[in-house]
Amino acid sequence: MKLHQKLSYISLGRGGYVIYHDDKGEIKFDYEFGGGDCVAIIFIPEPQHWHKQTGRNESERLQILTFVAEQAIRDQAPGCRYEISDKFIELWKRAD
């Protein structure tokens, strides 16, 4: 079954929320703008806290986070690249 995934955004000055939506519900992530070559940082639950904080299985984590990163770049930061770590999705300007 393919989920209908989308993102929405709430901007609150230097940060706000990235909200992931799919057929199962939504997950709200805080974000803030970065500095230098870092365009933005999206804060995500660490793997050991993922299920408790999102209500989703850990097996869904990478797929959801990859969608969030790729869609955020399409919507808000064209031409950037992303890095996913345990606590963050970082959106970076590409080196020329």
C-alpha positions as CSV (number, residue, x, y, z in Angstrom):
1,M,0.0,0.0,0.0
2,K,1.4,3.4,-1.0
3,L,1.0,6.1,1.5
4,H,-0.1,9.6,0.4
5,Q,2.7,11.7,1.8
6,K,3.1,15.4,2.0
7,L,4.7,18.2,4.0
8,S,3.4,21.4,5.3
9,Y,5.3,24.2,7.0
10,I,4.7,26.7,9.8
11,S,7.3,29.5,9.8
12,L,7.9,31.4,13.1
13,G,10.8,33.7,12.2
14,R,14.1,31.9,12.5
15,G,12.5,28.5,12.8
16,G,9.1,26.8,13.0
17,Y,7.7,23.4,12.1
18,V,7.9,20.9,9.3
19,I,4.8,18.7,9.5
20,Y,4.8,15.3,7.8
21,H,1.4,14.0,6.8
22,D,0.4,10.5,5.5
23,D,-2.6,8.2,5.7
24,K,-1.7,7.3,9.3
25,G,-1.6,10.8,10.6
26,E,1.0,13.5,11.1
27,I,4.4,14.0,12.7
28,K,5.6,17.5,13.6
29,F,9.3,18.3,13.6
30,D,10.9,21.6,14.8
31,Y,13.3,23.3,12.5
32,E,15.5,26.3,12.5
33,F,17.6,28.1,9.9
34,G,21.2,27.3,9.8
35,G,24.3,29.4,9.3
36,G,27.0,29.4,6.6
37,D,26.5,26.5,4.1
38,C,23.8,24.9,6.4
39,V,20.5,26.2,5.2
40,A,18.3,24.5,7.8
41,I,18.2,21.9,10.6
42,I,15.2,19.7,11.1
43,F,15.2,18.2,14.6
44,I,14.1,14.5,14.7
45,P,13.7,11.9,17.5
46,E,16.7,9.7,18.0
47,P,16.1,6.1,17.0
48,Q,15.6,4.8,20.5
49,H,12.8,7.5,21.1
50,W,11.3,7.3,17.6
51,H,8.3,5.1,18.4
52,K,7.5,6.8,21.7
53,Q,7.6,10.3,20.1
54,T,6.0,9.6,16.8
55,G,3.8,6.5,17.3
56,R,5.5,4.9,14.3
57,N,7.5,1.8,14.0
58,E,11.2,2.2,13.8
59,S,11.1,0.3,10.5
60,E,9.3,3.3,9.0
61,R,11.9,5.9,10.3
62,L,14.4,6.0,7.4
63,Q,11.6,6.1,4.7
64,I,9.8,8.9,6.5
65,L,12.9,11.0,7.1
66,T,14.2,10.5,3.6
67,F,10.8,11.7,2.3
68,V,10.9,14.7,4.6
69,A,14.5,15.6,3.5
70,E,13.8,15.2,-0.2
71,Q,10.5,17.0,-0.2
72,A,11.8,19.9,2.0
73,I,14.5,20.4,-0.6
74,R,12.0,20.4,-3.5
75,D,9.7,22.8,-1.6
76,Q,12.1,25.1,0.2
77,A,15.7,24.6,-0.8
78,P,16.2,23.7,-4.5
79,G,19.7,22.6,-5.3
80,C,20.6,21.7,-1.8
81,R,21.6,18.3,-0.4
82,Y,20.7,16.6,2.9
83,E,22.3,14.6,5.7
84,I,20.3,12.5,8.1
85,S,21.9,11.7,11.5
86,D,20.4,10.4,14.7
87,K,19.1,13.8,15.8
88,F,18.9,16.0,12.7
89,I,18.2,16.4,9.1
90,E,20.5,19.0,7.8
91,L,20.0,20.8,4.5
92,W,23.2,22.0,3.0
93,K,24.1,24.2,0.0
94,R,25.9,22.2,-2.6
95,A,29.6,23.0,-3.1
96,D,30.2,24.6,-6.5
